[in-house]
Every structure is written in structure tokens, then in C-alpha cells.
Amino acid sequence: MMENNRLAVELPGLKLKNPVIPSSGCCWYGQEIAKNYNLNLLGSLVIKSTTLHARAGNPKPRTCNTTAGWLNANGLNNTGVDDVVATKLPWLGKHYPNLPVIGSAAGFSEEEYVEVVKRMSASPYVSAIELNVSCPNVKHGGLAMGTDPEVVERLTKECVAVSKVPLYVKLTPNITNIVPIAQAAERGGASGLTMINTLTGLAINLRTRKPMLSNVTGGLSGHAIKPIALRMIHQVRSVSHIPIIGVGGVESAEDVLEMMMAGANAVEVGSASFHDPLAIPKIIANLPAVMDYYGVKKLTDLWEVRF
């Protein structure tokens, strides 16, 4: 069997040569990681979460390493949707015309989300949009919206109505039960789900007796959150049939298989690239051998795994 057929997956709006995708916030708009490797190796990429207007983000320090993973509180710093549509997306389209690009929309009101989705989805260089209703690093919007099923359903429905491409809703793990939120997004017409985002955490500097981050708390990412992501993906898969893009602590080809066995149809890789800028192409390159070791003929076979 040809390797490309073994690794290929297809989701609404996304025909992927492999299921591995850099997650939002970890590759900016593609230009930085393109210095490290050929982006054509990727299944897709998710651009930085983009708001209606440009944002400087939270004051520094915004990130710190902990014993369990990375904490970040970037605060949705981005160049604004008009600049993204005018310059960032065309750059990707010019240099990587065959790479499916996933936009990421954020906002501080339902109206802002809708406007960002409307403008971003009109770009010919966007294949799908990830609706980020789960950012824990801003004072309002984001996470607050993503914890209320009624709001998630209404917001998803409003954004689907104006979007020209399939919409994936990114779910927060900072909630007692993620299933009602996933079901609300599905009722709202989401084509798929992305799960999970970071978990809210805190790190303290013992010398200064102050938090390590200026925002006090931040989003915890890294290998420590993988078991939580797997559990939540499994829970949602048991009640939902729409595609899931799994994210949270993926650092190896083995992790990709675990995510897909739990119920994911594709995966995103985030903080692994902070430790190793070549982490993602290494994961992709290792997939065939790891699949052989565990007797997996093609990745889509794992979509049928249930337990």
C-alpha cells in the first residue's frame, strides 16, 4: 500500500495527505515555521487566532516552562482580520497552493465572531475555519462563551450562516462536563470539533513571590494534558458522529495513533514544536513505521475503534 494512501484522511473542507496539523498559535501565520521545514509536508495548518481588530496581547512575560508543560497567556495577539485576509493568507496561497489552511476566528462578542468568520471565510485561501471559543487568556469573551451551551449553539449557528467554508468549534476543557458543549456546537451546525484547548494553570516564582506570568494564570499545554484530551475526545465521540480534530500533548507518532483510537479523525500538534522545531515533520515521518509496528494498515481504520 502506498504510504500517502495509508496516511491520508478527509474531513469536511479538508483533504489531508496526513492527519498532522500545527495548532493555532504555534506557527503564527506559517512564515516562521517555513524557515525550519517545507510546509508541504503538513496535512494542514491552523493560523493564529484572529480578532476583528489587531491586538498587542497581554504584557510580558507571556510564557513560561513548568515541570508539567508550558504555560502561555499571549492574550490573542494578532494583526487583525483585514491584514490576515490581505497579506497573511495570500502569502500561504502563493507559496503553498496545495496546502489546506484552517483559519482561526476569535472575538469579544458574538457580533465580532460573526464578522471575523464572514471576512475570513471569503478568502480563497481558507479551506475551513476553527471557531476559538475556548481561549483562557483574555479577560472577556473566548472562554466565557465556550462554557455556556446555549451561547455556543447560538454563536455556532450565527457563524455557520455567514461562513463560506466548514466550521470547526474548538472546545475548552475548563468545564465540568464537555459533552453538553460539544452537543451544542453540533446542534448549531458545526462541521466538526477541535478538542481540547489548554487548561488554566498557575506558576509561581519563589524568589519574587509573584506569578511567572503577567496575566497571573495561563493555559497549560504539553504532554501532561494528553490523558485529559484522550478522555474528553472519547467522551464526545461516544455521543457525536461529526469529525474531531484531537489536540493536547501530541509529541510522537504513537500519540497520533492514541488520539485516533480515542475518536479523533486528525490531530494538531502544539507545544512539542517549542522543544523541537522539527517535531511535526518527525512525527509525520515516523508514522508509517509506528503503524507497521502496531499492525495499522491505514489511519482511517482507526476511526472504527470503539471501547
KAZI-V428429 format. One record per run of one state. SS is the DSSP state (A for helix, B for strand, O for the rest). FROM is the first residue (numbers start at 0). TO is the last residue. If there is no record, write none. Layout:
ss->SS from->FROM to->TO
ss->SS from->FROM to->TO
This chain:
ss->O from->0 to->1
ss->A from->2 to->6
ss->O from->7 to->7
ss->B from->8 to->10
ss->O from->11 to->12
ss->B from->13 to->15
ss->O from->16 to->18
ss->B from->19 to->21
ss->O from->22 to->31
ss->A from->32 to->34
ss->O from->35 to->37
ss->A from->38 to->40
ss->O from->41 to->42
ss->B from->43 to->45
ss->O from->46 to->48
ss->B from->49 to->49
ss->O from->50 to->53
ss->B from->54 to->54
ss->O from->55 to->61
ss->B from->62 to->64
ss->O from->65 to->68
ss->B from->69 to->71
ss->O from->72 to->76
ss->B from->77 to->77
ss->O from->78 to->79
ss->A from->80 to->94
ss->O from->95 to->98
ss->B from->99 to->104
ss->O from->105 to->108
ss->A from->109 to->120
ss->O from->121 to->126
ss->B from->127 to->131
ss->O from->132 to->141
ss->A from->142 to->145
ss->O from->146 to->147
ss->A from->148 to->161
ss->O from->162 to->164
ss->B from->165 to->169
ss->O from->170 to->177
ss->A from->178 to->186
ss->O from->187 to->190
ss->B from->191 to->194
ss->O from->195 to->197
ss->B from->198 to->201
ss->O from->202 to->202
ss->B from->203 to->204
ss->O from->205 to->208
ss->B from->209 to->210
ss->O from->211 to->215
ss->B from->216 to->220
ss->O from->221 to->221
ss->A from->222 to->236
ss->O from->237 to->241
ss->B from->242 to->246
ss->O from->247 to->251
ss->A from->252 to->261
ss->O from->262 to->264
ss->B from->265 to->268
ss->O from->269 to->270
ss->A from->271 to->274
ss->O from->275 to->277
ss->A from->278 to->292
ss->O from->293 to->297
ss->A from->298 to->303
ss->O from->304 to->306
